Amino acid sequence: MISHSAYAVEPWCLRETGLHLDVLAQSESVFALSNGHVGWRGNLDEGEPHGLPGCYLNGVHELHPLPYAEAGYGFPESGQTVINVTNGKLIRLLVDDEPFDVRYGRLRSHERVLDLRAGLLHRVCEWTSPAGRTVRVRSTRLVSFTHRAIAAIAYEVEPLDGQVNLVVQSELVADEQLPELTGDPRVAAALESPLQPEEHTAVGTRLRLVHCTASSDLRLAAAADHVVQGPEPTRTSSESSNDVGRLTVTTVLGPGETFRLEKLVSYGWSGVRSLPAVRDQVEAALAGARSTGWQGLVDQQREFLDDFWRHADVEVDGDAEIQQAVRFALFHVLQAGARAEQRPLPAKGLTGSGYDGHCFWDTETFVLPLLTYTSPEPVAEALRWRQGTLPAARARARQLGLKGATFPWRTIEGSECSGYWPAGTAAFHINADIAAAVVRYVSATGDEDFERETGVELLVETARLWHSLGHHDSHGRFHIDGVTGPDEYSALADDNVYTNLMARANLQAAADAAERHAGEAAALGVDQEETARWRDAAKAMTVAYNSALGIHEQSAGFTRHQVWDFAGTLPEEYPLMLHFPYVDLYRKQVIKQADLVLAMYLCGDAFEHDQKARNFAYYEPLTVRDSSLSACVQCVMAAEVGHLRLAYDYLGEAALMDLEDLERNTRDGLHIASLAGTWMGLVAGFGGMRDYADVLHFAPRLPERLNRLAFSMLVRGRCLHVDITNSRVTYALTEGEPLRISHDGETMTVSRNTPQTRPVKPPTALPEPAQPAGRRPGHLR
């Protein structure tokens, strides 16, 4: 989109200088506002035209059946789909009885700006009605980081060519008609009028609607209040029905006069509380917002983000697109998790209904690392949500004949809802991904209370899963067979290296945590014999290696498969899973997304540098990147092994995934993991950051296009600032006690009064590997 003429490249905002309906749906995603609890897509204030209306509450979903042509034991019985909740954004305007609609009359100018420092979406436009009256409309929108249940709008109208009669309708609307987004009739049925009315109220300037879902049995409420400012006579009236609450304001504006409406909207939901309790919940939230006032909400939003940017900002000199993209990414990842508070972080955040609003392993592997080092509180909350779903995960493990917990491949409320088990149920690595997120968070924060209260239980139950899933062979080696790793084009494989290495780390971490917190472990039934079994399995874990080729196998026997016919595959036949049967993909050497390469990043201390270089060179020509999760990982590893130009191109793909709509599905919501991957590519890729054994390691290298890279990160109560140029790097501590770090293998201590500067070593030049035909990344400009 930013290559579209309407979009500008600026360091601290996303600016759209004209309204173009051909990218309207995409703009609704990139201009979405959220705090992790409430999400509003960037629809126009008047509601129409739209690509996809969207107001979301984290966790609010509807169920639909998952029938199968042939029944199978253990198949999930129902799917879960995020639903569009009560729309509180709507403000309709009539100018001398003509509805303000950008498709009619003349739109003289239109600009929207997403301010990344203030957390506000601004809009200003000038419109001439079919009858010839011209007005200027300004609006500012926010979803509050400090008031979890609150979103708000300030809306102003000014006449530009004489007196006008205005009618403004501010509404709450439930069960909006949605465009058909899926050909699946089960999902369509779940999304058609999912909200059943329970109560509606309109008193003065206050509106309230309460609904419940038909199948998932959730109750939700939305309430709104208004501050109306206009010349006399300005009159208001309100009304409500089952699915609509409306405040109508009438006034007459003369030259130089302005009408202003401030709208506060509160949301709440529960699966257990009564109607009076949920109703009172939103009224209380609204009262708190009224007390703070519009300007107070704006000021608090800026204060919250000032603190975030002080600890999280990334500065890039030499590429204005990447500079804009990384701040855009940081902002949206923060929005996805800031106030989720023991709710999942969906793959699209709350920016759209893509992937049915499901949470995947993306959260723990891509999103939580960024938040761990920039805003760690949401990480603890996300992992507490996983802990809260342990009853369902334990039940799933028992159903599969396993011990411990089997976490779902995709879910909203904690139970598995993937109907395709080879890529879903068999992707057991989600358990180790969760465990790794626990270990990373505790290492980065030193939060012993969290480890004791939440971490131990998650580590123990995931370790039990691995020990029961795997087995020792006659030579004592430990194998994990019949699993699907990150690469979904290779299913039901034996000894997937990523899965085995992550499981090994999981088993070791669980044994260590059980020893540190013996009382909590004993309460879970853990004894010394069990932890000894975990350590034995970890020590004996099989790591597939092909000595003839000198590379690690993605999984046992992978390199003997036939190589996919890349030269005979047409560009329009990507993504492959939409044009070829999985049974064909599973038998070939073709990789959807980084798998073994991801293992080299997350478990980098298990590989020698030369092994990484050889592995990368082998798997690069096989990886087609039919997943948005791949480019950022390939960026990191390309940088580590010395292919800086290639790493730079992969960074561009990850960073511009949504801003350029590279996968042609940004209309359904943003790719939150790829956004997080922008930070990963810069900090872990060109900054060379790794966290091994509670010590931050750096090996910075910049590509020739970048002159400087600087970033801050939080670690164990300190704020470390890293400033890299092509010749040197400076490590400075801006907050906290002295910190021990490593630079290119040299250990040093950084304190607030003693920054450390070291030279940047140039990488060893290596022949750059090829990519599959037509799949080389390109940094768009």
Helices and strands as residue ranges (DSSP letters): E 7-9, E 13-16, G 21-23, H 24-30, E 33-34, E 38-40, E 55-57, E 61-65, E 78-82, E 91-95, E 98-99, E 106-115, E 120-128, E 134-143, E 150-159, E 164-173, H 185-191, E 195-203, E 206-213, E 219-229, E 235-240, E 244-253, E 259-270, H 275-312, E 314-317, H 320-337, G 354-357, H 362-362, I 363-367, H 368-374, H 377-388, H 390-399, H 429-445, H 448-450, I 451-455, H 456-469, E 471-472, E 478-479, H 497-516, H 518-523, H 528-539, E 545-546, E 551-552, G 558-560, E 562-563, G 571-573, G 576-578, H 582-585, E 588-589, H 596-602, G 604-606, H 609-619, G 620-622, H 631-641, H 644-655, G 666-668, H 672-680, I 681-686, E 690-692, E 695-698, E 708-715, E 718-725, E 728-735, E 739-743, E 746-750, E 756-759
